[in-house]
Amino acid sequence: MKKITVFILFFAAAVSIFAQAIRETSAPETALPLRRVVILTSGVAFYEHSGTVTGAARIELPFRLEAINDALKTLIINDPGTANPSVIYQSENTLFETLRSLTIDLSDSPDFATILSRLRGAEVEILAPTAFTGRIIGIEYRVSSAANFSHTVEPWLLLNTNQGFRAFNLKDVSAVNFKDSAIEQDLNRSLDLIAASRNLFTRQLQINLPGTGRRDVSISYVIPSPIWKVSYRLDLGASEPLFQGWAIIDNDSDTDWVNVQLSLVAGRPTSFIQPLYPPFFVRRPVLPLAIAGTAEALTHDRAFGAPAPAMAMRRQAAEDSEFMAEIEMDFAPRSLMMGPAATEGAVAGGVIQTAAGADAGGQFEFTIRHPVTLNRRMSAMLPLVESTIEARRTLIFSGTGRHPRLGAEITNNTGMRLPAGPITVYDGGIYAGSALIEFWNEGENRLISFGEDLSVTASSDDTNAREVNTVTVTRGVMTINRHLSFIRNYTFINSSADSKALILEHNRTPQTTLISPSASEQTPTAYRFNVTLEPNRETIVTVTERRPVSETVALLPLRPDALLRFSTSHEIPAHVQQALTRAVALRQAVDSAEAAVREIETQRNLLVADQDRTRRNLEAAGNQTQQGQEFLRRLVALDSEIDALAGRLETANANVRTARTAFENYLNTLNL
């Protein structure tokens, strides 16, 4: 007996399929050749299809899953004979939902028994092995025993026939025909959809161009693409240094390139991915129905006076509704007009043999001279530039390492702006090393290095020096302006018998000015000096940078020893030292006057303490006793001494005020 098994191939991921749309579209499919490709260094590529169509046309473009969002975001249709073009595609979950909506559901790859179980009640004709007609009741699973005592579970089809209920082992059923034509149609449609979905990674956009007559149309879009790379070769051994560049490209698309115009753009445009392909649903709150429910039973008091203005409340609700409608209208999507495809930029001239360069909206575009043919998923190297350039051999030392770098100073006189890439250097027909270069502008000089010169040894050491530049004194404030010098000594020992040119790169010290020697050129972070290394000689280069440092000192509150230190410092000019010496003398006079006041105050404090003690003794002995009379005479004598010290103290305080005034007036009027 023949065992029938149904295999349904289904990809649960969303796929673009157009089997039904194709049957419903009357326009014939038209092939629109790929004419132009522009690859950018930002990870995208611009594709342009163009050709001639007649009448209504239908164009299908395949895209990979990861490219469909960019295609929907950037697609441009340029058809002068079409007023209402349209783009049709299946959404991410269309296949699954469409299969589930059909009478016969094949969305989950069901087996034969499951398919028949889902069609309960349908009228069928089966061959098992004779023909039987009936309506499907369902599927029953029975356990059967084999001769080797093993047990298996087998599905049995239950039919309601003219002879009553009949059960058929599905392994005995060789054919099933549905009497309902709708089921047959849905089965064929499901199979068409599944057949169209075999490629899990491809999506298709169907572009419909209704129109009449013969006309030229173009369709362009931007999709993700591997960036194009560049590699250079430089031959320093030629009589005129030869520079050559190659572009490395990858056709990662699902379209073969056949005689396409290829351009390569160097730049950094803004590019992003917007999820336009998958359906997007906004989360909304769920509110209970306002019309549902019952009202609570209430009793109402008898009213008096004017009735409440209920119409005013309804009018306010209507105004609120109109306001919300205006808001929704403000945020409603507007129609978007698709502009014409970008025109090709003019080709700039230059010393170029293999590609032409031109500005492209702030970027630089290289157009390959000849059409390019490259099959899908293939890569190629294409000549980009070939020209003689100016190149000067030199050593380069950037302050680190024991040996300077082998290098060259090259000038971009190719007439093109060249992107960053590696440079393979040849000298005398042999490989000399590899270098890297950043974006290289037209006419710009650059340094490249590709190895080390072991015949030259380099070292360096650092020292600092501080020197007073000017000293000023104004209104009691002294300002000392110094120069802080940063000195680095570079020592080079050339042990070869040849004189060598070297470019010394000295990293700039922040907030300094170069004093010596003069720099040949300057970068954002370093100075460059041209140095000649004599054969079998030691060469020393001293680089001096200077930073101004200012120190402000208030002279009035300074202690005498601090003033004395400034007045004797060798950094201070002589005329300022003399002025500070006079200030020291005046400050010492103030200190002497203050010391005299302190001495008198100390004596007075001792007398007052003695007076207090004598008074207590007098109170204890009584003023009528002989001892009390002695204490009384002692108090009188102490009062006389205290009165005498009071006069001296007043005079001493006056001397302090006079000395302090002289000191302050001197400094406040001192201008040096």
C-alpha positions as MATLAB code, in Angstrom:
seq = 'MKKITVFILFFAAAVSIFAQAIRETSAPETALPLRRVVILTSGVAFYEHSGTVTGAARIELPFRLEAINDALKTLIINDPGTANPSVIYQSENTLFETLRSLTIDLSDSPDFATILSRLRGAEVEILAPTAFTGRIIGIEYRVSSAANFSHTVEPWLLLNTNQGFRAFNLKDVSAVNFKDSAIEQDLNRSLDLIAASRNLFTRQLQINLPGTGRRDVSISYVIPSPIWKVSYRLDLGASEPLFQGWAIIDNDSDTDWVNVQLSLVAGRPTSFIQPLYPPFFVRRPVLPLAIAGTAEALTHDRAFGAPAPAMAMRRQAAEDSEFMAEIEMDFAPRSLMMGPAATEGAVAGGVIQTAAGADAGGQFEFTIRHPVTLNRRMSAMLPLVESTIEARRTLIFSGTGRHPRLGAEITNNTGMRLPAGPITVYDGGIYAGSALIEFWNEGENRLISFGEDLSVTASSDDTNAREVNTVTVTRGVMTINRHLSFIRNYTFINSSADSKALILEHNRTPQTTLISPSASEQTPTAYRFNVTLEPNRETIVTVTERRPVSETVALLPLRPDALLRFSTSHEIPAHVQQALTRAVALRQAVDSAEAAVREIETQRNLLVADQDRTRRNLEAAGNQTQQGQEFLRRLVALDSEIDALAGRLETANANVRTARTAFENYLNTLNL';
ca = [
       0.000    0.000    0.000;
       1.161    3.476   -0.842;
       1.854    5.789    2.062;
       0.989    9.406    1.283;
       2.864   12.131    3.150;
       2.367   15.864    2.536;
       5.424   18.059    3.019;
       4.672   21.764    3.322;
       7.670   24.077    3.245;
       6.941   27.241    5.172;
       9.184   29.941    6.531;
       7.699   31.519    9.624;
       9.656   34.747    9.119;
       7.974   37.523    7.164;
       8.647   37.342    3.407;
       7.640   39.447    0.439;
       5.383   37.549   -1.934;
       3.321   38.701   -4.810;
       1.663   35.628   -6.284;
      -1.840   36.994   -5.836;
      -0.840   40.579   -6.664;
       0.750   39.406   -9.899;
      -2.411   37.601  -10.958;
      -4.449   40.717  -10.219;
      -2.124   43.072  -12.124;
      -2.846   43.321  -15.803;
       0.378   45.165  -16.711;
       3.168   42.932  -18.016;
       6.388   42.661  -16.066;
       9.099   44.924  -17.476;
      12.820   44.546  -16.897;
      14.510   47.839  -16.055;
      18.286   47.395  -16.350;
      20.670   48.610  -13.679;
      22.612   51.517  -15.193;
      24.406   53.290  -12.391;
      25.879   52.386   -8.986;
      27.432   54.821   -6.517;
      29.184   53.263   -3.507;
      29.826   55.499   -0.502;
      32.274   55.087    2.346;
      29.380   55.479    4.817;
      28.106   51.915    4.293;
      25.407   52.522    1.662;
      25.188   52.464   -2.127;
      22.999   54.346   -4.593;
      21.425   52.205   -7.353;
      19.729   53.599  -10.443;
      17.711   51.526  -12.935;
      16.731   53.243  -16.174;
      15.257   52.250  -19.495;
      12.305   52.599  -21.848;
       8.785   51.321  -21.145;
       5.645   51.304  -23.251;
       2.186   51.693  -21.791;
       1.447   50.365  -18.341;
       4.488   48.681  -16.813;
       5.140   46.510  -13.771;
       8.698   46.380  -12.413;
       9.810   44.004   -9.674;
      12.906   44.720   -7.609;
      14.305   42.116   -5.178;
      15.871   43.244   -1.914;
      17.504   41.471    0.965;
      15.734   41.563    4.325;
      18.270   43.978    5.843;
      17.922   46.344    2.857;
      14.141   46.683    2.660;
      13.919   49.516    5.214;
      16.472   51.616    3.330;
      14.787   50.869    0.007;
      11.429   52.084    1.314;
      13.050   55.181    2.814;
      14.971   56.265   -0.305;
      13.036   54.953   -3.328;
      12.604   57.555   -6.115;
      10.442   56.974   -9.222;
      10.989   59.251  -12.192;
       8.349   58.585  -14.864;
       7.103   61.619  -16.842;
       4.169   59.616  -18.242;
       2.744   58.386  -14.911;
       0.586   60.478  -12.619;
      -0.105   57.850   -9.964;
       2.690   55.289   -9.580;
       2.321   52.771   -6.778;
       4.591   50.422   -4.853;
       3.117   47.152   -3.564;
       4.790   44.759   -1.166;
       3.823   42.265    1.456;
       4.301   43.391    5.035;
       6.348   41.422    7.514;
       3.502   39.181    8.726;
       1.461   39.033    5.508;
       2.246   35.430    4.555;
       1.405   34.031    7.986;
      -1.819   35.993    8.313;
      -2.880   35.280    4.713;
      -2.357   31.542    5.079;
      -4.311   31.512    8.324;
      -7.210   33.367    6.714;
      -7.723   30.787    3.944;
     -10.162   27.891    4.167;
      -7.304   25.417    4.215;
      -4.714   26.574    6.765;
      -1.127   25.638    5.881;
       0.520   28.327    8.028;
       2.182   25.917   10.482;
       3.321   23.170    8.057;
       0.571   20.689    9.051;
       0.721   17.000    8.177;
      -1.880   15.107    6.132;
      -3.995   14.133    9.136;
      -4.011   17.681   10.548;
      -5.096   19.172    7.213;
      -8.072   16.804    7.001;
      -8.931   17.356   10.675;
      -9.151   21.119   10.097;
     -11.628   20.545    7.250;
     -14.276   18.765    9.296;
     -17.644   18.955    7.572;
     -16.116   19.312    4.086;
     -17.313   16.894    1.394;
     -14.508   14.846   -0.164;
     -13.971   11.919   -2.503;
     -11.214    9.497   -1.514;
      -9.571    6.487   -3.083;
      -8.934    3.779   -0.449;
      -8.373    1.963   -2.811;
     -11.934    2.221   -4.199;
     -13.762    5.521   -4.384;
     -15.846    6.742   -1.463;
     -17.681   10.042   -1.076;
     -18.623   11.602    2.247;
     -18.170   14.426    4.686;
     -15.203   14.557    7.040;
     -16.100   13.869   10.666;
     -12.568   14.005   12.014;
      -9.354   12.082   12.608;
      -9.073    9.223   15.073;
      -5.779    7.734   16.277;
      -5.658    3.966   16.843;
      -2.966    1.706   18.268;
      -1.984   -1.212   16.025;
       0.202   -4.212   16.834;
       2.779   -5.726   14.525;
       4.085   -9.285   14.305;
       7.183   -8.339   16.317;
       4.924   -7.183   19.184;
       5.661   -3.477   18.506;
       2.888   -0.911   18.748;
       2.294    2.102   16.507;
      -0.294    4.873   16.510;
      -1.941    5.408   13.133;
      -4.414    8.147   12.038;
      -7.835    7.019   10.703;
     -10.123    9.245    8.659;
     -13.776    9.207    9.730;
     -16.283    9.891    6.952;
     -20.039   10.189    6.937;
     -21.006    8.317    3.736;
     -24.245    7.094    2.234;
     -23.511    3.756    3.904;
     -23.078    5.457    7.308;
     -19.913    6.156    9.271;
     -16.788    4.698    7.680;
     -13.210    4.679    8.994;
     -10.208    4.603    6.667;
      -6.582    4.149    7.589;
      -4.776    7.116    6.056;
      -1.980    4.897    4.834;
      -4.570    3.243    2.584;
      -5.837    6.574    1.190;
      -4.094    7.335   -2.094;
      -6.034   10.449   -3.144;
      -8.366   13.090   -1.712;
     -10.505   15.372   -3.870;
     -12.513   18.236   -2.407;
     -16.021   18.710   -3.752;
     -16.053   22.382   -2.685;
     -14.344   24.489   -5.382;
     -13.558   27.235   -2.804;
     -11.370   24.819   -0.862;
      -9.543   23.854   -4.032;
      -8.966   27.512   -4.868;
      -7.660   28.307   -1.382;
      -5.403   25.239   -1.499;
      -3.882   26.374   -4.788;
      -3.490   29.905   -3.460;
      -1.733   28.660   -0.315;
       0.635   26.567   -2.403;
       1.336   29.568   -4.657;
       2.142   31.713   -1.642;
       4.431   29.088   -0.156;
       6.177   28.519   -3.483;
       6.808   32.244   -3.764;
       8.254   32.331   -0.239;
      11.056   29.832   -0.722;
      13.725   32.510   -0.557;
      13.661   33.442    3.100;
      16.120   36.310    2.713;
      14.592   38.146   -0.246;
      11.854   40.762   -0.363;
      10.306   42.164   -3.537;
       8.865   45.563   -4.304;
       6.361   45.632   -7.164;
       6.365   49.054   -8.835;
       3.325   49.752  -11.008;
       3.608   52.512  -13.605;
       0.221   53.088  -15.276;
       0.633   55.177  -18.377;
       0.515   55.306  -22.146;
       3.077   55.671  -24.885;
       6.771   55.004  -25.041;
       8.852   56.868  -22.464;
      12.101   56.816  -20.520;
      11.831   56.054  -16.798;
      14.274   55.632  -13.948;
      14.051   54.147  -10.476;
      16.704   54.789   -7.836;
      17.221   53.862   -4.192;
      19.855   53.574   -1.479;
      20.580   50.263    0.251;
      23.277   48.976    2.644;
      26.519   48.079    0.956;
      30.062   47.145    1.947;
      32.235   50.237    1.872;
      34.715   50.506   -0.926;
      38.380   50.317    0.043;
      41.481   51.760   -1.514;
      45.112   50.699   -1.589;
      48.031   52.624   -3.054;
      51.460   51.828   -4.454;
      54.401   54.244   -4.505;
      57.593   53.576   -6.430;
      60.368   55.786   -5.079;
      62.995   54.144   -7.258;
      61.629   55.506  -10.542;
      63.156   58.582  -12.137;
      59.853   60.278  -11.404;
      58.082   58.757   -8.387;
      55.035   56.851   -9.619;
      51.844   56.757   -7.571;
      49.076   54.251   -8.257;
      45.750   53.633   -6.515;
      43.296   50.718   -6.714;
      39.692   50.645   -5.526;
      38.382   47.403   -3.997;
      34.625   46.965   -4.404;
      32.096   44.283   -3.495;
      28.821   43.569   -5.280;
      26.913   42.381   -2.236;
      23.499   42.944   -3.816;
      21.110   40.458   -5.436;
      21.582   42.096   -8.840;
      24.273   41.417  -11.426;
      26.115   44.490  -12.622;
      26.237   44.491  -16.399;
      27.964   47.474  -18.005;
      26.994   49.804  -15.156;
      28.443   53.247  -14.598;
      30.294   52.916  -11.292;
      31.178   55.843   -9.052;
      32.944   55.771   -5.694;
      32.259   58.542   -3.184;
      34.573   59.464   -0.302;
      32.925   61.356    2.545;
      30.883   60.996    5.725;
      27.218   61.785    5.042;
      24.652   61.220    7.773;
      22.914   57.858    7.285;
      20.538   55.909    9.486;
      17.990   53.063    9.341;
      14.291   53.706    9.927;
      12.087   50.614   10.582;
       9.554   51.270    7.810;
       8.974   47.677    6.686;
       7.428   45.956    9.738;
       3.900   47.058   10.747;
       3.974   49.332   13.762;
       1.088   49.622   16.195;
       0.729   52.365   18.763;
      -0.276   51.295   22.232;
      -3.634   52.785   23.176;
      -5.535   52.702   26.453;
      -8.622   50.518   26.829;
     -11.588   52.428   28.259;
     -14.959   51.027   29.299;
     -17.925   51.703   27.064;
     -19.699   54.867   28.067;
     -23.010   53.424   26.893;
     -22.706   50.250   28.959;
     -23.946   49.724   32.513;
     -27.023   50.668   34.475;
     -27.840   53.807   36.389;
     -28.150   53.829   40.136;
     -31.658   54.417   41.498;
     -31.903   57.835   43.089;
     -34.595   60.103   44.466;
     -34.639   63.767   43.572;
     -35.902   66.754   45.532;
     -38.410   69.166   44.072;
     -36.634   71.984   42.211;
     -37.182   75.711   42.620;
     -35.858   78.692   40.685;
     -34.416   78.643   37.121;
     -33.432   75.295   35.537;
     -29.726   74.403   35.206;
     -28.156   75.304   31.772;
     -27.638   71.743   30.493;
     -27.238   72.924   26.887;
     -24.143   74.861   27.865;
     -22.425   71.637   28.969;
     -23.293   69.895   25.697;
     -22.020   72.917   23.726;
     -18.711   72.803   25.605;
     -18.357   69.082   24.818;
     -18.953   69.813   21.116;
     -16.265   72.532   21.145;
     -13.812   70.109   22.771;
     -14.562   67.554   20.047;
     -13.879   70.120   17.298;
     -10.615   71.085   18.999;
      -9.427   67.453   19.070;
     -10.380   67.081   15.400;
      -8.195   70.090   14.549;
      -5.278   68.548   16.449;
      -5.661   65.263   14.567;
      -5.757   67.176   11.277;
      -2.534   69.025   12.210;
      -0.742   65.711   12.789;
      -2.244   63.890    9.798;
       0.375   62.689    7.246;
       0.835   64.871    4.175;
       1.381   63.563    0.662;
       5.014   63.282   -0.292;
       6.166   64.285   -3.772;
       8.892   62.148   -5.217;
      11.568   64.300   -6.797;
      13.577   63.522   -9.883;
      16.608   61.320   -9.692;
      19.903   63.002   -8.955;
      21.806   64.018  -12.026;
      25.357   62.974  -12.557;
      27.954   65.507  -11.464;
      30.364   67.021  -13.940;
      33.722   65.311  -14.280;
      36.697   67.324  -13.110;
      39.960   67.320  -14.953;
      43.348   66.202  -13.619;
      46.332   63.984  -14.234;
      44.146   60.862  -14.134;
      44.286   57.869  -16.406;
      41.791   55.449  -14.891;
      39.041   57.413  -13.100;
      37.605   60.923  -13.062;
      37.042   62.889   -9.855;
      34.397   65.494   -9.012;
      32.901   67.227   -5.987;
      29.620   65.649   -4.843;
      27.788   67.694   -2.239;
      30.662   68.140    0.197;
      32.138   64.754   -0.714;
      34.367   63.624   -3.560;
      33.232   61.282   -6.295;
      35.402   58.993   -8.415;
      33.827   57.786  -11.634;
      35.378   54.715  -13.264;
      36.154   55.503  -16.900;
      34.695   52.347  -18.419;
      31.457   50.472  -17.636;
      31.817   47.754  -15.030;
      30.451   44.199  -15.184;
      30.448   42.262  -11.914;
      28.232   39.356  -10.922;
      26.361   39.360   -7.642;
      28.323   38.330   -4.536;
      31.602   38.971   -6.353;
      34.394   41.467   -5.639;
      36.860   43.273   -7.851;
      39.860   45.622   -7.877;
      39.551   48.561  -10.238;
      42.237   51.135  -11.121;
      41.492   54.462   -9.459;
      44.479   56.733  -10.076;
      47.892   56.543  -11.723;
      50.193   59.520  -11.895;
      53.700   60.741  -11.227;
      53.940   62.778   -8.047;
      56.478   64.878   -6.196;
      58.285   62.889   -3.511;
      61.337   63.681   -1.361;
      63.099   61.032    0.675;
      63.610   61.935    4.302;
      63.970   60.498    7.778;
      61.262   61.294   10.331;
      61.740   61.402   14.085;
      58.713   62.067   16.277;
      60.426   62.061   19.668;
      60.097   58.367   20.529;
      62.158   55.286   19.719;
      65.858   54.764   19.207;
      65.868   55.165   15.433;
      64.153   57.659   13.115;
      61.634   56.399   10.574;
      62.318   55.925    6.898;
      59.880   58.128    5.057;
      59.073   60.509    2.278;
      57.411   63.866    1.858;
      54.881   63.512   -0.945;
      52.660   66.050   -2.717;
      49.236   65.204   -4.127;
      49.416   66.616   -7.646;
      47.105   63.943   -9.097;
      44.222   66.399   -9.382;
      42.075   64.249   -7.078;
      41.160   64.138   -3.422;
      42.222   60.716   -2.280;
      40.663   58.773    0.606;
      42.610   57.214    3.459;
      44.314   53.893    2.850;
      47.527   51.859    2.968;
      50.511   52.643    0.750;
      52.895   49.919   -0.343;
      56.306   51.484   -0.995;
      58.786   50.079   -3.510;
      62.373   51.226   -3.927;
      64.668   50.012   -6.659;
      62.163   47.372   -7.724;
      61.893   45.743   -4.308;
      59.450   46.076   -1.434;
      60.533   48.798    1.003;
      57.683   48.823    3.523;
      54.094   49.825    4.096;
      52.647   53.150    5.185;
      49.283   54.618    6.072;
      47.829   57.923    4.941;
      44.731   59.812    6.018;
      42.418   61.649    3.631;
      44.742   63.382    1.181;
      43.507   66.641   -0.270;
      44.474   67.918   -3.685;
      47.785   69.826   -3.669;
      48.512   68.863   -0.049;
      51.927   67.807    1.256;
      52.050   64.750    3.510;
      54.644   62.714    5.343;
      54.607   58.925    5.181;
      56.886   56.497    7.001;
      57.435   52.866    6.153;
      60.357   51.589    8.249;
      63.282   52.457   10.548;
      66.791   53.633    9.655;
      69.075   51.537   11.842;
      72.154   53.562   10.880;
      70.913   56.599   12.824;
      70.471   56.592   16.608;
      68.367   59.191   18.375;
      67.929   60.281   22.003;
      66.501   63.247   23.887;
      66.527   64.884   27.323;
      64.456   67.644   28.948;
      65.342   70.598   31.175;
      63.376   73.561   32.530;
      64.462   77.118   33.365;
      62.740   80.054   35.065;
      63.643   83.686   34.373;
      62.125   86.953   35.624;
      61.091   89.215   32.808;
      59.651   92.295   34.489;
      58.762   93.393   38.029;
      56.256   96.167   38.673;
      54.962   97.699   41.901;
      51.679   99.628   41.911;
      49.653  100.747   44.960;
      51.174   98.207   47.273;
      50.982   95.256   44.844;
      54.091   93.768   43.252;
      53.682   91.835   39.983;
      56.479   89.504   38.912;
      56.343   88.365   35.279;
      58.485   85.302   34.600;
      59.326   83.188   31.572;
      59.170   79.441   32.149;
      61.320   77.794   29.499;
      60.966   74.166   28.388;
      64.142   72.917   26.729;
      64.529   69.606   24.927;
      67.837   68.485   23.456;
      67.709   65.971   20.590;
      70.882   64.077   19.781;
      71.304   62.190   16.497;
      74.292   60.005   15.638;
      74.617   59.240   11.930;
      76.947   56.261   11.641;
      76.623   55.951    7.867;
      78.860   57.523    5.234;
      75.981   59.443    3.633;
      74.468   62.777    4.575;
      70.782   62.411    5.420;
      67.816   64.767    5.555;
      65.643   64.445    8.650;
      62.358   66.014    9.694;
      62.143   66.410   13.457;
      58.606   66.416   14.863;
      58.537   68.056   18.284;
      55.299   67.776   20.216;
      54.103   71.198   21.290;
      54.031   71.956   25.011;
      50.618   73.401   25.932;
      50.402   77.191   26.411;
      53.917   77.856   25.182;
      55.529   79.809   22.360;
      58.367   78.448   20.238;
      61.558   80.434   20.792;
      64.142   78.517   18.799;
      64.865   77.199   16.263;
      62.440   78.308   13.537;
      59.987   75.614   12.476;
      59.628   74.717    8.815;
      55.951   73.878    9.360;
      53.496   73.278   12.127;
      50.752   70.698   12.735;
      47.922   70.959   15.280;
      50.092   69.131   17.829;
      53.741   69.463   16.749;
      56.461   71.622   15.221;
      58.557   70.297   12.349;
      62.197   71.160   11.803;
      64.387   70.329    8.824;
      67.685   68.869    9.993;
      70.698   67.709    7.995;
      72.625   64.799    9.521;
      76.262   64.906    8.461;
      77.957   61.528    7.833;
      79.669   59.943   10.834;
      78.723   62.915   12.980;
      76.694   63.737   16.055;
      74.071   66.418   15.580;
      72.316   68.163   18.477;
      69.113   70.125   18.037;
      67.843   72.195   20.966;
      64.188   73.186   20.938;
      63.152   75.915   23.361;
      59.596   76.834   24.218;
      58.515   79.525   26.638;
      55.434   80.037   28.749;
      54.703   83.348   30.559;
      53.947   83.040   34.284;
      52.697   85.934   36.395;
      52.888   86.189   40.216;
      51.085   88.893   42.208;
      52.190   89.767   45.776;
      50.400   92.157   48.155;
      53.200   93.955   50.010;
      51.266   95.508   52.901;
      50.423   92.292   54.785;
      53.848   90.731   54.206;
      56.044   89.943   57.204;
      59.369   91.806   57.354;
      61.340   88.637   56.617;
      59.298   88.072   53.431;
      59.876   91.673   52.349;
      63.555   91.257   53.124;
      63.699   88.081   51.022;
      62.248   89.883   47.991;
      64.555   92.874   48.501;
      67.632   90.625   48.424;
      66.517   88.258   45.610;
      68.775   88.291   42.561;
      65.672   87.945   40.346;
      64.411   91.386   41.419;
      65.849   94.401   39.522;
      68.132   96.781   41.490;
      65.761   99.763   41.544;
      62.964   97.527   42.874;
      65.354   96.096   45.482;
      66.177   99.643   46.676;
      62.494  100.492   46.968;
      61.790   97.287   48.840;
      64.762   97.973   51.160;
      63.183  101.321   52.080;
      59.876   99.497   52.633;
      61.639   96.999   54.900;
      63.044   99.866   56.997;
      59.609  101.470   57.309;
      58.050   98.138   58.211;
      60.740   97.563   60.827;
      59.931  100.980   62.301;
      56.290   99.913   62.568;
      57.321   96.668   64.228;
      59.614   98.557   66.697;
      56.825  100.976   67.616;
      54.422   98.097   68.099;
      57.038   96.305   70.270;
      57.334   99.440   72.476;
      53.564   99.505   72.907;
      53.558   95.845   73.877;
      56.330   96.445   76.426;
      54.441   99.326   78.104;
      51.228   97.335   78.093;
      53.052   94.446   79.771;
      54.382   96.746   82.514;
      50.957   98.293   83.032;
      49.334   94.854   83.251;
      51.838   93.832   85.932;
      51.124   96.990   87.941;
      47.379   96.501   87.678;
      47.724   92.898   88.854;
      49.879   94.054   91.801;
      47.303   96.744   92.558;
      44.475   94.197   92.667;
      46.450   91.959   95.014;
      47.306   94.875   97.325;
      43.668   95.987   97.428;
      42.562   92.500   98.487;
      45.223   92.473  101.211;
      44.012   95.873  102.417;
      40.486   94.650  102.673;
      41.667   91.642  104.675;
      43.885   93.629  107.104;
      41.686   96.715  107.459;
      42.807  100.288  106.886;
      43.158  101.019  110.639;
      45.916   98.532  111.254;
      49.595   99.220  110.771;
      49.763   96.598  108.006;
      46.689   98.090  106.406;
      48.383  101.513  106.402;
      51.350   99.942  104.509;
      48.971   98.450  101.931;
      47.297  101.829  101.554;
      50.624  103.602  100.857;
      51.454  100.847   98.366;
      48.159  101.418   96.487;
      48.869  105.125   96.194;
      52.347  104.449   94.759;
      50.952  101.920   92.255;
      48.327  104.414   91.073;
      51.050  106.960   90.427;
      53.070  104.451   88.347;
      50.005  103.348   86.360;
      49.146  106.972   85.589;
      52.704  107.537   84.372;
      52.546  104.459   82.107;
      49.246  105.650   80.630;
      50.960  108.730   79.292;
      53.818  106.694   77.876;
      51.343  104.231   76.288;
      49.471  107.015   74.550;
      52.715  108.361   73.155;
      53.769  104.826   71.996;
      50.427  104.248   70.233;
      50.812  107.572   68.469;
      54.261  106.448   67.328;
      52.734  103.211   65.934;
      50.101  105.125   63.991;
      52.725  107.482   62.627;
      55.039  104.619   61.559;
      52.181  102.603   60.021;
      50.908  105.606   58.098;
      54.387  106.273   56.755;
      54.738  102.629   55.685;
      51.335  102.437   54.008;
      51.684  105.824   52.307;
      55.052  104.811   50.947;
      53.801  101.547   49.420;
      50.523  103.013   48.164;
      52.331  105.802   46.328;
      55.139  103.571   45.028;
      54.977  103.070   41.230;
      57.842  101.192   39.618;
];
